[in-house]
Structures are given as C-alpha cells and as structure tokens.
Amino acid sequence: MASSEPPFHAAYSGWNTHAAWLSKFSGYQGGMNDSHSDATRHRIAFITIGQAPRDDVVPEILGMIERPVLCEQFGALDNICPEEIARHAPAPGEDSLYTRLANAEHVIVSRSFVEARLDEVVRRADEARYDLIAIITTGIFRPFGARTPLINGQQVVDAWIESLVMDDSRIGIIYPLKRQIAERDLRGHATTIRNPRAQASSGESSSLEEAAGKLKGCDLVLMHSVGYTEAMAQQVASLTTAPVVTARRVIAGAIRLQLMQIDETPAIRPTEMVERLPVHGEPLTKREREVVMLVLDGLSNKLIARRLGISYRTVEIHRGRAFGKLGVTSAADLIRQILLKRRP
C-alpha cells in the first residue's frame, strides 16, 4: 500500500474529567547565533515504528523543541525487506499501525510485530547512553524498560488530552485509518477515551476536508498521528473553527520539558561516585576503578570486557576484588551505598 500522505478518518467523543537498527540522521536546530558546542547539546534517539530516517517528521519536531540538540533516528522496521513486512500485515481483528518506509511508501503492519521489534531498538538505544529516547509515534500503549529517560508518544498524548478535557467537552480526533477508530475505542484509548457516548464517523474518507467537515462543532481537534503536519493542522482549524493540535507538537513539548528537567538535575560522574565510597583495606587499582566506573555506567561484564579490551573472566576477577574492597556484593548494593553517601 503506497501513499504520499496518510488518509484521514475522523471521530469525536464527549469526554469529562472523570473520564514514535541503524538508519541515522544527525543534526540540530538552533539560531544563526547558536553558540552551543556538540559537547553541550543533549543527544536524543528518535525511534519510529517504520523505517528511518523520518525527514518528513523529525525536522519539524526539532524546530518545536526550540533548542539545539544532536539526534539520531532508528526505525522498528529498519533493514527489513518489503516481503517480510507484508507477511506481518494485521490479521482480521488484530490491532494495526500505519507507518512510512524509507522509500516514502506507507504500510499497515501488526502492532504486536512492531512492539517486538521496538523492544530491541529501545534496548540498543539504552545501551548507547543517549540523554533521552523518544518514541515518536502514537498507537504504542505498552511501556518499555530503560535506564535512559524515555518518552512514549502515545502516553504523552493521552496525558495531554486528559489534562485538558472538561465536562461535556467534545474532542475531535483524526486518525490515519478508519479501522483505528474501532481499535482505539475497543481498547479504551489507554486511559483517556472511555466515555460511552463516544461516536465515530463512517466511510472511507481520503480527504482532509471531508474528515474535518465531520468534526465541526468540536471544542478541540487532535490529529492523532505524527504524520500530520502543522500545515495540515492549520487547514483543519480553518475548516472546523476549533483549535487543532498535532501529535508531533504534543510530543515535542514533552521532549522540551524533559530536557529542561535533565538540565536542572545535577549529574554525578562515575569517578565522583567511586571517590565517595569508603574502601576497606587496600585502595582500588587503576583497572578495578575502571571496571567499577563502567559498572556504574550500566555496562554488563561482556560490554566492559569489550570496552577495556580484556577477557570476560578478567572483568569478573577485577569486579569481584573491587566489590570486596568496597564492601558491596552487587551492582545494586554499590548504587545503594552511593545513594546513602549522598544524603546530608
């Protein structure tokens, strides 16, 4: 299924307050007088459910962040051939995702297949120690475990809407696919859409004007896909006379806030952490300190061995001796001792 832009389907509901390895894109967004060096820019891993790079999405999000950053893009479907992707089209009744490939074609894929692929992409991004991981998509409801701060586009959009809806508000939603209206209603749209008065338009709308026409009278319209641009939002606003927000703007706002929080949180380097720990007996050797600092950086013994150019067994020996001198028995115990030392 190929298309230059997503089709449009509309839904509206009356809600009350009770009720997005290894295609890369590197760059930053900043003014002409931007004096930030690469060392001071935060590193962000943008993850899409399709294939990277998403140059139709990421540049606009970068502009909305309103600060210089360094970023790389990764896609759940990177390095997968079209035939393999086609084999993972959603079965009848199975949740679907609509996304774009590197050749600009759009495809419909099974949510479960994409989520399994995302697990691996998030894991690799987490190991790469970015400052922030951003899943720039909607439709992914499940959480992902990571040490790195992570923004899930769907959860951000849900939280944003839930914070705004008022009694008897009518919120219009534009989805890429008609089938997603039923899928989101069946799911309850995470925690946000759960009003039994929710209604959905019918018919295979392929026109933005047609979808917008069904949402006249709404108090707010959300364009529920990162594929929808700000220009499209302005068009819908002119047709509905309602405020219109895109998913990419909501996600960009969450990224901006998360970066501000990172800036306000003082970082403690692993070297400082080790220096705060009391050593029982002999001081740590240079190699033992290196191993402990990499443990604090979240690396496994295997990755530490690769980083230091030594064997896995040698890492185990240095780690065991260092832990003995520090009076800890595990990495968790080591971190707990550091946290105790930070208390006034």
N, C-alpha and C positions, 0 to 999 in steps of 0.2 A: 504494500500500500504506500504510494508516494504522494507527497503534497508539499507545496511551498510554505504553507502555514496551516495551523490547526483549524478544523471546522469548529462550529460553535453550537452549543446547546445550552439552554437556559433553564434555570429552576428558581423558585422563590419559596420562602417559608416565613411564617410568622413566629418569631422567637421571643422568649422572655429571659430575664436574667436568672431564672431557676434552671431554667434550661440554658530540595535535589540533593590492563594496567600498563599502559602508561602513555596515553596521549597527553601532551603537555602544552600549556600556554603560560608564558611568564610575562608579567607586565605590572604596571602600577598606574594609578590615577592620581594626578596631582596638578597643581597650577604651574605656570611658567617659572615662578619664583620658588618652587619647591626646593627646600634645602636638605631634605631628608636623605641620608645615605642608605644604601641597601642594608647596612647593619642595624639601622633604627626602624626599618619597616617590618611590620608583622608579616609572617608567612602564613598564607591561607591555602588549604587544599579544598578546591571546589569539586564536589562529586555530583555527577549527573547519573540518571538512570539509563541514559542512552550511551552515545559514544562521544568522547571528547575529541577536539575542543568544541565548546558551545560558544562560538564567537557571535552568535545571534542573541546570547543572553548575558554572558559574563561582562562584556564591556559596559553595558548599561547598569548592571549591579555595581560595578566598580565606581561608576560615576555617582551613584546614590550613596555609597559609603562615605564619600567626601573626605577621604584621607588617603595618602599614598600607602600602598601595600604591595607585597610581592605575592604572586599566586601561581598555582599550577592546577591543571584540570585533569580529572580522572573519570572514566566512564565505566559503569557496570557492564556494558556490552562491548568494551574495547577488545580488539583482537578476536572477535567472534565473526565468523563468516555469515552472509545472509541466509544460507541454507540452515545453519544451526539456529539462528534467531527465529526463522519461520517455524521450526519444529517446536518452539516454545510459545506459540500463539495461545491465548487463553482458551480453555475448553468452555463449553456452554455452562453458565453459572459460575465460572471462575472469575475472580477479580482481575481487572485489566489495567495496564498502564499504557499511555500514549507518549511516544518519545521520538527523538530525532537521532539519525545516524550521522556518521562523519560525511557521507555523500549528500547530506541535506534531505534524504528521504525520511518519511515518518513511518513508524511501525507500531503495531499493537502487540504487546507481549504480556505474558503471565506475570502477575505481581509476585507470586512465590518464587519464580525463577530469578527475577531481578533482585529480590531480597537476599537470596542465597549468594548471588554474585556480589551484592553490596557488602556482605559480611567480610569478604576477602579484601575488597578495596578499602574499607574503613580500617581493617587491621593493618594493612600496609601503610596507609597514611598515618596511623597512630604510631607505628614504629619509626616513621620518618621524622617524628618530633616537630610537626608544624605547631604554630601558635594557636591555630584554630582550624577545625574541619567543618565545612558547610555542605550539607546535602541539599543542593539547590533544586528541589522538586517538591511537588505535593503528591499525595496518594500513598506515601510510605508511613504507615501508622506505628510500626513496631520500633522499639528502642534499639540502640546499638551501643555496646560497651566499648569505652575508650578512655584512656588516661587524659588524652588531649580534649580540651573543651570542644563540644560538638553541637552544632545547630542542625536540627531536623526541620526542614521546611514545612512539612505538614503540621508538626506540633506547634511551630511558631504561628502559622496561620490560624490554627484552632484557638490558641491563647489570645491572639489579637482580636479575633471576632468576639470571643466570649467576654472580653473586657469592654467591648463597645455596645453590644446589643442591649436594648431596653425593652421594657414591657410593650408588647404589641408592635414591635419593630418588624418591618418587612425587609428582609435581606435577599437580594437577588444574587444568584451565583451563575457564572458562565463556565461550563466545563468543555473540554475538547471533544468528548464523546458522549452521545446520548446514553449509552449503556452505563456510564459512570454515575449518572443521576440515581439510577436504581441501586447501584452498588454502594454509593455513599449513604443513601437512605437506609438500606438494609443494615449497614454497619453502624448507623447512628452517627456517621461522620465524626469519628472519635468521640469527644465528649461534648461537642458543641451543638450539632443538629440532632435534636431528639424531641422536637415538638411534633405531636401527632397531626397538627394541621398542615404540615409541610406538603407542598404540591410541586409537581414537575411538569414542564411543558412536554408536548408530544410532537413527533415528526422529526425527520432528519434535516435539521436546519444546517445549511452550509454557509449561510450569510450572517455576517456580524450584525447587519441591520435587522435581520429577522429575529435573531436572538435577543437583541436589545429591545426590540418592539414588544416582546413578551414580558419585559421587566419594568415597563412604565408604571409609575406609582410606587416603586420600591423606595425605601429610605436610604439604602446603601447597596451598591453592587460590587461584588468581589469577582475578579477574573481569576479563576481557580487553576491556573497553570503558569509556570514560568515562561512558557512560550508566548504569552500575551505581552505586548509591549506597551509602553506609556502612550505611544501614538494611538494604539487601539483603545486604550482606556479613555483618552480624550474624545474619541469618536463615540464610544458608548455613552459617555457623560452628556454629549450634545444631544443624543437620541433619547435618553431616559430622563434628563434633567436632574439626575441624582449623583451624589459623589461616587466616584468609581476608584477602586484600589486594585492594583495588580499584586499577584502573589510575590513577584520578584521585588516589589517595593517593600512589602512586609518583611521578607527575608533579609533584604539589605539593611533595614532598620535594626533587625535583631543582630546582624553582624556588627554594625556600628556600635551598638550598646555593649556587645561582648568585648570588642576591642577596647572600649573605654574602661571596662571592668578590669581587663588584663593590665592596662596601663596603671591603674590605681592599686594593683596588688604587687607589693614588692617581691621581687624574685630572689631566692637564695640559691647561690650556685652550689653544686655538689661539693666543691672544695671547702666552702664555708661550713656546710653541714658536717663534713668529716672532722673539721677542726673543733667543732663544738662537742664532740663526743670524747668522753674520758677513755684513755687507753689503759688496760690492766696489764701491767708488765712491760714488755719490750714495745717500743714505738713501731708503727706500721712501716714496712719497707715501701720503697717507691712503687714497686709493682702492686703491692697489696692496696695502696692508696688508689692506684689507677683502677683496679678491679672494683673496689668499693664505690668509687665515684660513678662508674658505669652501671653498677647495680642500682644506685640511687637514681640514675637517669632512665631506669626502666628496662635495661637490656637483659636478655637471657644469657646464660653461660655460653651458649653457642654463638650468639652475636658478639659477646665480649671477646671470645677467642678469635673471631674473625677480625674484630676491630684492632686488637693488640698483636695479631699475627702469632698467636701461641696456640697450643693444643687445648682442647676442651678439658682434658684431665688436669692440665696445669692451672687452668682457671679455677677448677674445683678446689685444688690444693691452696691457692692463694686466697680464695674466698673463705675457705674453712679456717685458715690461720688468722685472717683479718677479723672474722667474726668472733673467734676465740679471744683475741686481744681486746676487742671492743665490748665483750661480754654480752653478745647477742647470739641468737640461734637461727634467725631467719631474716629475710629482707623486710618482712612486716615488722619484726621486732626492732630492726635497725631504724626504720622510719618512726616507729613509736617512741624510741629513745630520743630521736631528734626533735619530735614534737614536744616531748616533755622538757627538753632543754630550752625550747623557745618560750616556755611560759615564764612570766615575770616572777 
